[in-house]
């Protein structure tokens, strides 16, 4: 796997990494995000959406599982599967229709449904290390190919 590591020291830097990846995203891009509560998964996703040209507010769809945004250059599907009890629940919302469609998908808490993800999925892990500072984040991209 091709691994890239970024280190950020401010929330705006995490946002910017997401934005730059959003600018490069192609139809069919699938990003599986992992990281503890409060590490910046949604902030990264907001930057990614901005990179797609989406100006509307982007929030984590914790209670709805999926939020669809059509106002950017590509359809954007933002999943938060934190409350999914069984990966089979994803069939009920048409998960495969979204991730294998012409849009771009980000899946927060993707480790909960990892068996449903195709091999080309890009994995993004965000970690904090308070010894390096309160706002420090290590962002690891796995299976990422520079477009």
VOTI-8808 format. One line per 3 residues: number of its first residue (from 0); their letters; for each residue x, y, z of C-alpha. Coordinates in nm, 3 decimals, always signed. Example, Ala and Ser with C-alpha at 12.3 -4.5 7.8 and 13.67 -1.06 7.14 Angstrom:
0> as> +1.230 -0.450 +0.780; +1.367 -0.106 +0.714
//
This chain:
0> xxx> +0.000 +0.000 +0.000; +0.106 +0.353 -0.071; +0.117 +0.546 +0.259
3> xxx> +0.141 +0.922 +0.306; +0.166 +1.088 +0.647; +0.075 +1.449 +0.723
6> xxx> +0.124 +1.622 +1.056; -0.087 +1.923 +1.146; -0.077 +2.162 +1.440
9> xxx> -0.400 +2.357 +1.390; -0.757 +2.270 +1.289; -0.727 +2.485 +0.975
12> xxx> -0.434 +2.269 +0.859; -0.645 +1.951 +0.892; -0.922 +2.127 +0.697
15> xxx> -0.670 +2.224 +0.425; -0.545 +1.868 +0.378; -0.907 +1.759 +0.329
18> xxx> -0.966 +2.046 +0.084; -0.663 +1.956 -0.127; -0.775 +1.594 -0.148
21> xxx> -1.127 +1.704 -0.241; -0.987 +1.911 -0.527; -0.816 +1.598 -0.666
24> xxx> -1.103 +1.355 -0.608; -1.233 +1.161 -0.905; -1.571 +0.989 -0.954
27> xxx> -1.579 +0.668 -0.755; -1.331 +0.781 -0.489; -1.404 +0.611 -0.156
30> xxx> -1.240 +0.734 +0.164; -1.269 +0.528 +0.482; -1.198 +0.740 +0.789
33> xxx> -1.101 +0.625 +1.135; -0.998 +0.801 +1.454; -1.122 +0.865 +1.804
36> xxx> -1.402 +1.106 +1.886; -1.293 +1.466 +1.846; -0.978 +1.410 +1.637
39> xxx> -1.108 +1.602 +1.336; -1.277 +1.352 +1.103; -1.566 +1.590 +1.035
42> xxx> -1.331 +1.889 +0.999; -1.128 +1.696 +0.741; -1.456 +1.606 +0.566
45> xxx> -1.565 +1.971 +0.563; -1.238 +2.060 +0.393; -1.286 +1.777 +0.145
48> xxx> -1.634 +1.906 +0.062; -1.494 +2.256 +0.010; -1.242 +2.106 -0.233
51> xxx> -1.535 +1.961 -0.427; -1.688 +2.310 -0.446; -1.957 +2.252 -0.184
54> xxx> -2.034 +2.572 +0.005; -2.327 +2.454 +0.217; -2.268 +2.347 +0.579
57> xxx> -2.133 +1.992 +0.615; -2.202 +1.816 +0.943; -2.159 +1.459 +1.055
60> xxx> -2.475 +1.256 +0.975; -2.452 +1.057 +1.299; -2.826 +1.001 +1.333
63> xxx> -2.914 +0.970 +0.964; -2.608 +0.765 +0.857; -2.592 +0.942 +0.519
66> xxx> -2.594 +1.299 +0.396; -2.593 +1.368 +0.021; -2.453 +1.689 -0.128
69> xxx> -2.516 +1.764 -0.495; -2.393 +2.124 -0.515; -2.026 +2.049 -0.594
72> xxx> -1.846 +1.933 -0.906; -1.924 +1.571 -0.808; -2.201 +1.423 -0.594
75> xxx> -2.068 +1.380 -0.240; -2.189 +1.107 -0.006; -2.096 +1.156 +0.359
78> xxx> -2.156 +0.849 +0.575; -2.123 +0.822 +0.952; -2.165 +0.458 +1.047
81> xxx> -2.095 +0.500 +1.420; -2.448 +0.386 +1.510; -2.463 +0.094 +1.265
84> xxx> -2.502 -0.226 +1.466; -2.458 -0.470 +1.180; -2.292 -0.408 +0.840
87> xxx> -2.601 -0.560 +0.672; -2.792 -0.246 +0.776; -2.601 -0.063 +0.503
90> xxx> -2.803 -0.252 +0.238; -3.116 -0.072 +0.363; -2.979 +0.265 +0.256
93> xxx> -2.841 +0.145 -0.078; -2.477 +0.171 +0.029; -2.336 -0.001 -0.280
96> xxx> -2.537 +0.221 -0.514; -2.363 +0.522 -0.361; -2.006 +0.397 -0.332
99> xxx> -2.004 +0.240 -0.677; -2.174 +0.541 -0.838; -2.033 +0.850 -1.005
102> xxx> -1.988 +1.043 -0.682; -1.732 +1.055 -0.404; -1.782 +0.891 -0.063
105> xxx> -1.635 +0.956 +0.279; -1.723 +0.705 +0.549; -1.658 +0.804 +0.911
108> xxx> -1.604 +0.511 +1.152; -1.542 +0.292 +0.847; -1.372 +0.020 +1.052
111> xxx> -1.724 -0.084 +1.161; -1.811 -0.189 +0.804; -1.465 -0.264 +0.668
114> xxx> -1.573 -0.594 +0.511; -1.804 -0.399 +0.277; -1.529 -0.177 +0.137
117> xxx> -1.373 -0.247 -0.204; -0.995 -0.289 -0.248; -0.949 +0.057 -0.402
120> xxx> -1.071 +0.231 -0.084; -0.839 +0.501 +0.051; -0.798 +0.472 +0.428
123> xxx> -0.752 +0.790 +0.632; -0.658 +0.760 +0.998; -0.645 +1.068 +1.217
126> xxx> -0.463 +1.046 +1.550; -0.379 +1.299 +1.817; -0.075 +1.307 +2.044
129> xxx> -0.119 +1.550 +2.332; +0.254 +1.535 +2.406; +0.306 +1.714 +2.075
132> xxx> +0.036 +1.972 +2.149; -0.339 +1.994 +2.195; -0.404 +2.059 +1.824
135> xxx> -0.143 +1.819 +1.685; -0.281 +1.557 +1.446; -0.115 +1.279 +1.252
138> xxx> -0.311 +1.203 +0.935; -0.218 +0.881 +0.759; -0.343 +0.802 +0.409
141> xxx> -0.319 +0.439 +0.307; -0.381 +0.306 -0.044; -0.368 +0.662 -0.175
144> xxx> -0.248 +0.728 -0.528; -0.168 +1.084 -0.629; -0.407 +1.168 -0.914
//
